[in-house]
Amino acid sequence: MNRWIIAAMLLATGCKNAPSEDSCKQLLEHLIDLEFKKAGANAGGGTDAMKADMAKQKAAIAEAKSAEFLDVCVNKTAKQRVECALAAGGLEAVAKCDEQK
């Protein structure tokens, strides 16, 4: 679960063209979804109880990391990198967003 935190830190840089708080909230949700997907949590659909449990886990992670993540995202991340990461289909693609100039 710490990989998405690392990905967020890779995105961190000073910038004049800051992303909106809403974009950063979407990015946090997207990174959590990608981490769960990589862990295989979305494979096979699962039962309603499993889906509910997964939703609770995602919400708990988002709540625990939201303030710190939003601070870094809004204040230290370029809007272009947030947009790139939102469009990424996997964590590896998110990491590549940091390589863009």
C-alpha positions as CSV (number, residue, x, y, z in Angstrom):
1,M,0.0,0.0,0.0
2,N,3.0,2.3,0.4
3,R,3.7,2.3,-3.3
4,W,1.0,5.0,-4.0
5,I,2.6,7.1,-1.3
6,I,5.9,6.8,-3.1
7,A,4.2,7.6,-6.4
8,A,2.8,10.7,-4.8
9,M,6.1,11.8,-3.5
10,L,7.6,11.3,-6.9
11,L,5.0,13.7,-8.2
12,A,5.9,16.3,-5.6
13,T,7.7,19.4,-6.9
14,G,7.2,23.1,-6.6
15,C,4.9,24.7,-9.2
16,K,3.1,27.8,-10.1
17,N,0.3,26.0,-12.0
18,A,-1.1,24.1,-9.0
19,P,-3.9,21.5,-9.4
20,S,-7.2,22.0,-7.7
21,E,-8.1,20.2,-4.4
22,D,-10.8,18.3,-6.3
23,S,-8.2,17.0,-8.8
24,C,-6.0,15.9,-5.9
25,K,-8.9,14.1,-4.2
26,Q,-9.6,12.3,-7.5
27,L,-5.9,11.4,-7.8
28,L,-5.8,10.0,-4.3
29,E,-8.8,7.8,-5.1
30,H,-7.3,6.8,-8.4
31,L,-4.0,5.8,-6.7
32,I,-5.8,3.7,-4.1
33,D,-7.8,2.0,-6.8
34,L,-4.6,1.3,-8.8
35,E,-2.9,-0.1,-5.7
36,F,-5.9,-2.4,-5.0
37,K,-5.9,-3.5,-8.6
38,K,-2.2,-4.3,-8.6
39,A,-2.8,-6.4,-5.4
40,G,-5.5,-8.3,-7.3
41,A,-8.3,-7.1,-5.1
42,N,-10.6,-6.3,-8.1
43,A,-10.1,-9.7,-9.8
44,G,-13.1,-11.9,-10.2
45,G,-15.6,-9.4,-8.9
46,G,-16.2,-11.1,-5.5
47,T,-19.3,-11.3,-3.4
48,D,-21.3,-8.3,-2.2
49,A,-19.7,-8.7,1.3
50,M,-16.2,-8.7,-0.3
51,K,-17.0,-5.6,-2.3
52,A,-18.3,-3.8,0.8
53,D,-15.2,-4.8,2.7
54,M,-13.0,-3.5,0.0
55,A,-14.9,-0.2,-0.2
56,K,-14.4,0.2,3.6
57,Q,-10.7,-0.5,3.3
58,K,-10.3,2.1,0.5
59,A,-12.2,4.7,2.5
60,A,-10.1,4.0,5.6
61,I,-6.9,4.5,3.6
62,A,-8.2,7.7,1.9
63,E,-9.2,9.1,5.3
64,A,-5.9,8.2,6.9
65,K,-3.8,9.8,4.2
66,S,-6.0,12.5,2.8
67,A,-4.7,15.6,4.7
68,E,-1.1,14.8,4.1
69,F,-1.6,13.8,0.5
70,L,-3.7,16.9,-0.4
71,D,-1.2,19.2,1.2
72,V,1.6,17.8,-1.0
73,C,-0.5,17.5,-4.1
74,V,-2.0,21.0,-4.0
75,N,1.1,22.9,-2.8
76,K,4.0,21.0,-4.3
77,T,2.8,19.1,-7.4
78,A,2.4,20.4,-11.0
79,K,-1.1,20.3,-12.4
80,Q,0.3,18.6,-15.5
81,R,1.7,15.7,-13.4
82,V,-1.6,15.3,-11.6
83,E,-3.5,15.1,-14.9
84,C,-0.9,12.6,-16.2
85,A,-1.3,10.4,-13.1
86,L,-5.1,10.6,-13.4
87,A,-4.9,9.3,-16.9
88,A,-2.5,6.5,-16.0
89,G,-3.8,3.0,-16.1
90,G,-1.2,1.5,-13.7
91,L,1.3,2.5,-11.0
92,E,4.2,2.2,-13.4
93,A,2.5,4.7,-15.7
94,V,2.0,7.0,-12.7
95,A,5.7,6.9,-12.0
96,K,6.5,7.8,-15.6
97,C,4.5,11.0,-15.1
98,D,7.5,12.3,-13.0
99,E,9.8,11.8,-16.0
100,Q,7.9,14.3,-18.1
101,K,9.4,17.8,-18.6
